[in-house]
Amino acid sequence: MATNTSLEERLAAVEAAIVELQKQVVNPQPTNWLHQITGSFKNEPAFEEVLAYGRAIRQGDESILEAHDEP
C-alpha cells in the first residue's frame, strides 16, 4: 500500500500546483516594463552611441548630429 499512498501524495501535490497556477492566470501580477528591459542593452556599442547623442542634444551640442550627417 505504500505505493498507493505515495501516488496519492504526489497527485495531491500536482493538484495543489494546478490550483496555484490557476490563481496566477486569473490574477496576474503587474509587470514592471522597466525591470523587463533593464540590462538588455548591456555591452551594446550602438546603445552607448545613442546615449552619447542624447547627452549632446540635451546639453545643446547639436554639432555632433551635423557632423554625422556629412558624407
Residue frames as a rotation matrix with the C-alpha (Angstrom) as fourth column:
MET 1
0.551 0.834 0.000 0.00
0.834 -0.551 0.000 0.00
0.000 0.000 -1.000 0.00
ALA 2
0.021 -0.617 -0.787 2.97
0.466 -0.690 0.554 2.34
-0.885 -0.378 0.273 0.34
THR 3
-0.817 -0.316 0.482 2.93
0.559 -0.227 0.797 2.88
-0.143 0.921 0.363 -3.42
ASN 4
0.034 0.923 0.384 -0.71
0.854 -0.226 0.468 4.00
0.519 0.312 -0.796 -3.33
THR 5
0.600 0.134 -0.789 -0.01
0.659 -0.642 0.392 6.45
-0.454 -0.755 -0.473 -0.52
SER 6
-0.425 -0.845 -0.325 2.94
0.397 -0.497 0.772 7.85
-0.813 0.199 0.547 -2.40
LEU 7
-0.692 0.241 0.680 0.88
0.679 -0.102 0.727 8.12
0.245 0.965 -0.093 -5.56
GLU 8
0.421 0.903 -0.085 -1.92
0.859 -0.366 0.357 9.86
0.291 -0.223 -0.930 -3.66
GLU 9
0.327 -0.383 -0.864 0.55
0.520 -0.690 0.503 12.31
-0.789 -0.614 -0.027 -2.10
ARG 10
-0.753 -0.643 0.143 2.06
0.433 -0.320 0.842 13.04
-0.496 0.696 0.520 -5.47
LEU 11
-0.332 0.726 0.603 -1.38
0.814 -0.102 0.572 13.59
0.477 0.680 -0.557 -7.00
ALA 12
0.617 0.539 -0.574 -2.32
0.771 -0.560 0.303 15.96
-0.158 -0.629 -0.761 -4.17
ALA 13
-0.146 -0.765 -0.627 0.89
0.396 -0.626 0.672 17.94
-0.907 -0.151 0.394 -4.79
VAL 14
-0.837 -0.115 0.535 0.11
0.547 -0.149 0.824 18.18
-0.016 0.982 0.187 -8.50
GLU 15
0.131 0.969 0.209 -3.43
0.889 -0.208 0.407 19.31
0.438 0.132 -0.889 -7.78
ALA 16
0.500 -0.014 -0.866 -2.16
0.617 -0.696 0.368 21.98
-0.607 -0.718 -0.340 -5.38
ALA 17
-0.598 -0.780 -0.183 0.30
0.361 -0.466 0.808 23.21
-0.715 0.417 0.561 -8.00
ILE 18
-0.569 0.476 0.671 -2.50
0.740 -0.058 0.670 23.41
0.358 0.878 -0.319 -10.59
VAL 19
0.531 0.773 -0.347 -4.64
0.847 -0.466 0.256 25.46
0.037 -0.430 -0.902 -8.20
GLU 20
0.130 -0.573 -0.809 -1.72
0.410 -0.711 0.570 27.87
-0.903 -0.406 0.143 -7.66
LEU 21
-0.842 -0.444 0.308 -1.14
0.433 -0.212 0.876 28.21
-0.323 0.871 0.370 -11.42
GLN 22
-0.136 0.881 0.453 -4.83
0.891 -0.090 0.444 28.88
0.432 0.464 -0.773 -11.99
LYS 23
0.568 0.283 -0.773 -4.72
0.684 -0.686 0.251 31.67
-0.459 -0.671 -0.582 -9.40
GLN 24
-0.368 -0.808 -0.460 -1.75
0.290 -0.570 0.769 33.24
-0.884 0.149 0.444 -11.18
VAL 25
-0.769 0.138 0.624 -3.56
0.628 -0.015 0.778 33.13
0.116 0.990 -0.076 -14.53
VAL 26
0.276 0.960 0.042 -6.72
0.901 -0.273 0.337 34.69
0.335 -0.055 -0.941 -13.10
ASN 27
0.972 0.012 -0.233 -4.84
0.126 -0.866 0.484 37.39
-0.196 -0.500 -0.844 -11.12
PRO 28
0.389 -0.892 0.231 -1.60
0.783 0.188 -0.593 38.05
0.485 0.411 0.771 -12.97
GLN 29
0.239 -0.428 -0.872 0.95
0.696 -0.551 0.461 40.18
-0.677 -0.717 0.166 -11.16
PRO 30
0.987 0.071 -0.143 1.51
-0.037 -0.768 -0.640 43.55
-0.155 0.637 -0.755 -12.80
THR 31
0.341 -0.914 0.220 4.81
0.931 0.361 0.055 43.58
-0.130 0.186 0.974 -14.61
ASN 32
0.555 -0.300 -0.776 7.15
-0.049 -0.943 0.330 46.49
-0.830 -0.145 -0.538 -14.49
TRP 33
0.958 -0.136 0.253 8.28
0.273 0.158 -0.949 47.05
0.089 0.978 0.189 -18.08
LEU 34
0.582 -0.789 0.197 11.41
-0.740 -0.615 -0.272 48.82
0.336 0.012 -0.942 -16.87
HIS 35
0.148 -0.505 0.850 12.54
-0.683 0.569 0.457 45.76
-0.715 -0.649 -0.261 -14.93
GLN 36
0.727 0.202 0.656 11.97
0.234 0.826 -0.514 43.63
-0.646 0.527 0.553 -18.02
ILE 37
0.872 -0.363 0.329 14.30
0.291 -0.156 -0.944 45.66
0.394 0.919 -0.030 -20.22
THR 38
0.733 -0.636 0.240 16.91
-0.652 -0.557 0.514 46.75
-0.194 -0.533 -0.823 -17.67
GLY 39
-0.024 -0.888 0.459 20.27
-0.442 0.421 0.792 45.45
-0.896 -0.184 -0.403 -18.80
SER 40
0.614 0.330 0.717 19.06
0.377 0.676 -0.634 44.24
-0.694 0.659 0.291 -22.19
PHE 41
0.936 -0.304 0.178 21.41
0.031 -0.433 -0.901 46.64
0.351 0.849 -0.396 -24.00
LYS 42
0.679 -0.722 0.130 24.44
-0.281 -0.091 0.955 45.91
-0.678 -0.686 -0.265 -21.81
ASN 43
-0.259 -0.930 0.259 27.69
0.092 0.243 0.966 45.92
-0.961 0.274 0.022 -23.79
GLU 44
0.367 0.425 0.827 25.91
0.884 0.118 -0.453 47.16
-0.290 0.898 -0.332 -26.92
PRO 45
-0.641 -0.747 -0.173 28.11
0.655 -0.651 0.384 49.76
-0.399 0.133 0.907 -28.67
ALA 46
-0.534 0.502 0.681 25.21
0.479 -0.484 0.732 51.22
0.697 0.717 0.018 -30.65
PHE 47
0.542 0.764 -0.350 23.31
0.713 -0.198 0.672 51.90
0.444 -0.615 -0.652 -27.44
GLU 48
0.044 -0.629 -0.776 26.30
0.804 -0.439 0.401 53.73
-0.592 -0.642 0.487 -25.98
GLU 49
-0.846 -0.332 0.418 26.37
0.530 -0.612 0.587 55.85
0.061 0.718 0.693 -29.13
VAL 50
-0.003 0.936 0.353 22.66
0.552 -0.293 0.781 56.66
0.834 0.197 -0.515 -28.77
LEU 51
0.558 0.158 -0.815 23.27
0.822 -0.240 0.517 57.71
-0.114 -0.958 -0.263 -25.17
ALA 52
-0.480 -0.813 -0.329 26.09
0.696 -0.581 0.421 60.00
-0.534 -0.026 0.845 -26.30
TYR 53
-0.670 0.321 0.669 23.83
0.469 -0.516 0.717 61.60
0.576 0.794 0.195 -28.93
GLY 54
0.406 0.903 -0.139 21.09
0.649 -0.178 0.739 62.18
0.643 -0.390 -0.659 -26.36
ARG 55
0.273 -0.398 -0.876 23.52
0.849 -0.328 0.414 63.66
-0.452 -0.857 0.248 -23.88
ALA 56
-0.772 -0.619 0.143 24.92
0.597 -0.632 0.494 66.02
-0.215 0.467 0.858 -26.54
ILE 57
-0.347 0.731 0.588 21.46
0.468 -0.408 0.784 67.17
0.813 0.547 -0.200 -27.61
ARG 58
0.596 0.593 -0.541 20.36
0.750 -0.170 0.639 67.79
0.287 -0.787 -0.546 -24.01
GLN 59
0.065 -0.667 -0.742 23.49
0.722 -0.482 0.497 69.87
-0.689 -0.568 0.450 -23.46
GLY 60
0.709 0.347 -0.614 22.77
-0.083 -0.824 -0.561 71.90
-0.700 0.449 -0.555 -26.58
ASP 61
-0.357 -0.887 -0.291 25.61
-0.559 -0.047 0.828 70.47
-0.748 0.459 -0.479 -28.66
GLU 62
0.658 0.686 0.311 23.83
-0.110 0.496 -0.861 69.55
-0.745 0.532 0.402 -31.88
SER 63
0.234 -0.655 -0.719 27.06
-0.962 -0.262 -0.074 69.72
-0.140 0.709 -0.692 -33.88
ILE 64
-0.609 -0.424 0.670 27.50
-0.408 0.892 0.194 66.01
-0.680 -0.155 -0.716 -33.20
LEU 65
0.248 0.784 0.569 24.41
0.309 0.493 -0.813 65.38
-0.918 0.378 -0.120 -35.33
GLU 66
0.817 0.034 -0.575 25.56
-0.452 -0.581 -0.677 67.67
-0.357 0.814 -0.459 -38.14
ALA 67
-0.199 -0.972 -0.127 28.99
-0.927 0.145 0.345 66.01
-0.317 0.186 -0.930 -38.24
HIS 68
-0.472 0.077 0.878 27.36
-0.022 0.995 -0.099 62.61
-0.881 -0.066 -0.468 -38.51
ASP 69
0.574 0.806 0.146 25.12
0.191 0.042 -0.981 63.67
-0.796 0.591 -0.130 -41.44
GLU 70
0.416 -0.470 -0.778 28.02
-0.818 -0.568 -0.094 64.90
-0.398 0.676 -0.621 -43.59
PRO 71
0.997 -0.030 -0.067 29.33
-0.008 0.861 -0.509 62.42
0.073 0.508 0.858 -46.20
